[in-house]
C-alpha cells in the first residue's frame, strides 16, 4: 500500500493528488497536440470540482493558471490565456493605507467622527440641522451601547461640539434626542442570537 505522504507535497491541495498526477502525466506526453488535448480534459475535470464558481469572471483563466503552477511552468502547450508568470506568483499586494489618527472617543468610532467633520462644513439650513439631529441620536445610541447608564443630552452636545472643533455648537434645548430608556428598552427586548435560532 502506498502512503500519500510518500508521494511528495501537493502543490495545490484544493485539487487533490489525482489532478496533480494527471498534470504530471500530461508532462510526459510527447505529442504537443495530444498534450494540449489532455490538459483541456484536466481543465474540464477541475471545473467540475467547483461547479458553483463557473459563473465567476475569469474562472477558466484561473484554472489554466493553476495547471501551469501545478506543472511547475513546464507545460509546452498553446494556452488560451496569458498565464501568470512565476516571478509574479509570490509578489506582495500593495499595502492598504490605514488612518493612524487617534480616535477621540472609541464608543463613537471613526465613521461618526468623519460624519461630524463633513456636516460641520455644510451650509446652514434645514438639511444641516437634520443631519446634526441624526448624528446626535446616533452618538447617543453608541454611547448607550458601551455605557449602560443613562446619558444626558448635554453630554452628547458637548461631545459633538468637541469633535467638530467648535463648529457645531448646538444648545441642548435646540434638539430633542431619543430617550435613553427607549434605546435601552429596545436593546433589552431584542431577541438574542440563541433565541433567533430557535
C-alpha positions in Angstrom: 0.0 0.0 0.0 1.3 3.5 -0.9 1.0 6.2 1.6 0.0 9.6 0.1 2.6 11.3 2.3 5.4 9.4 0.5 4.2 10.7 -2.9 5.5 14.3 -2.4 4.0 17.6 -1.5 0.7 18.7 -3.1 1.3 21.9 -5.0 -2.4 22.9 -4.9 -4.1 20.8 -2.2 -7.6 22.0 -3.1 -7.5 19.9 -6.3 -6.2 16.8 -4.7 -3.5 14.3 -5.6 -5.3 12.8 -8.6 -5.4 16.1 -10.5 -1.7 16.6 -9.7 -0.9 13.2 -11.1 -2.9 14.0 -14.2 -0.9 17.1 -14.8 2.3 15.1 -14.2 1.1 12.6 -16.8 0.4 15.4 -19.3 4.1 16.5 -19.0 5.2 13.0 -20.2 3.1 13.1 -23.4 5.5 13.8 -26.3 3.0 14.9 -29.0 2.1 18.6 -28.5 -1.5 18.3 -29.8 -2.2 15.2 -27.7 -0.7 17.0 -24.6 -2.9 20.1 -25.2 -6.0 17.9 -25.6 -5.1 16.1 -22.3 -4.7 19.4 -20.5 -8.1 20.6 -21.8 -9.6 17.5 -20.3 -7.9 18.1 -17.0 -9.3 21.7 -17.0 -12.8 20.4 -17.5 -12.4 18.0 -14.6 -11.0 20.8 -12.4 -14.0 22.9 -13.4 -16.4 20.1 -12.3 -14.8 20.1 -8.8 -16.1 23.7 -8.3 -19.3 24.0 -10.4 -20.6 26.9 -8.2 -17.6 29.0 -9.5 -18.4 28.6 -13.2 -20.2 32.0 -13.4 -17.3 33.8 -11.7 -15.4 36.1 -14.1 -12.0 34.7 -15.2 -12.8 31.2 -13.7 -11.4 29.4 -16.7 -8.4 31.7 -16.8 -7.7 30.8 -13.1 -7.9 27.1 -13.9 -5.3 27.4 -16.7 -3.1 29.4 -14.3 -3.4 26.6 -11.7 -2.5 23.9 -14.3 0.6 25.9 -15.2 1.5 26.2 -11.5 1.0 22.5 -10.8 3.2 21.7 -13.8 6.0 23.9 -12.4 5.5 26.1 -15.5 6.9 23.2 -17.7 3.9 22.6 -19.9 4.7 23.3 -23.5 1.2 23.9 -24.9 -0.8 26.7 -26.5 -2.5 28.3 -23.6 -5.8 30.1 -24.4 -5.0 32.8 -21.9 -1.9 34.6 -20.9 -0.8 32.6 -17.8 0.7 34.0 -14.6 4.4 34.3 -14.7 6.5 32.5 -12.0 8.1 35.8 -10.8 4.6 37.3 -10.3 3.4 34.4 -8.3 4.7 35.5 -4.9 4.5 39.3 -5.2 3.1 41.0 -2.2 -0.1 43.1 -2.7 0.2 46.9 -2.2 -0.1 48.0 1.3 -3.6 49.2 2.3 -3.4 52.7 3.6 -4.9 52.9 7.1 -5.6 56.0 9.0 -3.3 56.2 12.0 -5.0 59.2 13.6 -6.2 58.8 17.1 -9.9 58.2 17.8 -11.0 60.7 20.5 -13.9 58.6 21.8 -13.8 54.9 20.9 -17.5 54.4 21.6 -18.4 56.8 18.8 -15.9 55.4 16.3 -14.0 56.9 13.4 -17.0 56.9 11.0 -19.1 59.2 13.2 -16.1 61.5 13.6 -15.8 61.7 9.8 -19.5 62.4 9.5 -19.3 65.2 12.1 -16.4 66.7 10.1 -18.4 66.7 6.9 -21.5 68.1 8.4 -19.6 70.9 10.2 -18.7 72.2 6.7 -22.3 72.1 5.4 -24.0 75.4 4.7 -26.6 76.5 7.3 -30.1 75.3 6.8 -32.7 72.6 7.4 -30.6 69.9 5.8 -27.6 70.6 8.1 -30.0 70.7 11.2 -31.5 67.3 10.2 -28.0 65.8 9.7 -27.0 67.1 13.1 -30.1 65.6 14.7 -29.4 62.2 13.1 -25.7 62.3 14.1 -26.5 63.3 17.7 -29.1 60.5 18.0 -26.6 58.0 16.7 -24.0 59.3 19.1 -26.4 58.8 22.0 -27.2 55.2 20.8 -23.4 54.5 20.5 -22.8 56.0 24.0 -25.5 53.8 25.5 -24.2 50.7 23.7 -20.9 51.0 25.6 -22.1 52.8 28.7 -25.3 51.3 30.1 -26.1 54.2 32.4 -28.5 57.0 31.3 -26.8 59.8 29.4 -27.8 63.4 29.5 -28.3 65.1 26.1 -26.0 67.9 27.2 -23.1 65.4 27.3 -23.9 64.4 23.7 -23.9 68.0 22.5 -20.7 68.8 24.4 -19.0 65.8 22.7 -20.4 67.0 19.3 -19.0 70.5 19.9 -15.6 69.0 20.9 -15.4 66.6 17.9 -16.4 69.3 15.5 -13.8 71.6 17.0 -16.4 74.1 18.0 -18.1 74.3 14.6 -21.3 72.5 15.7 -22.2 74.4 18.8 -25.8 73.2 19.4 -27.7 74.2 22.5 -29.0 71.2 24.4 -32.6 72.6 24.2 -32.3 73.1 20.4 -32.9 69.4 19.6 -34.8 66.7 21.4 -32.9 63.4 21.2 -34.2 59.9 21.6 -34.9 58.9 25.2 -32.2 56.8 26.9 -34.8 54.5 28.3 -36.2 53.9 24.8 -32.8 52.9 23.5 -32.0 50.7 26.5 -35.5 49.2 26.5 -35.3 48.3 22.7 -32.0 46.6 23.3 -33.3 44.7 26.3 -36.4 43.4 24.4 -34.4 42.5 21.2 -34.1 38.7 21.0 -30.6 37.3 21.5 -28.8 35.2 18.8 -29.8 32.0 20.7 -33.4 32.9 20.7 -33.4 33.8 17.0 -32.1 30.4 16.0 -35.0 28.6 17.7 
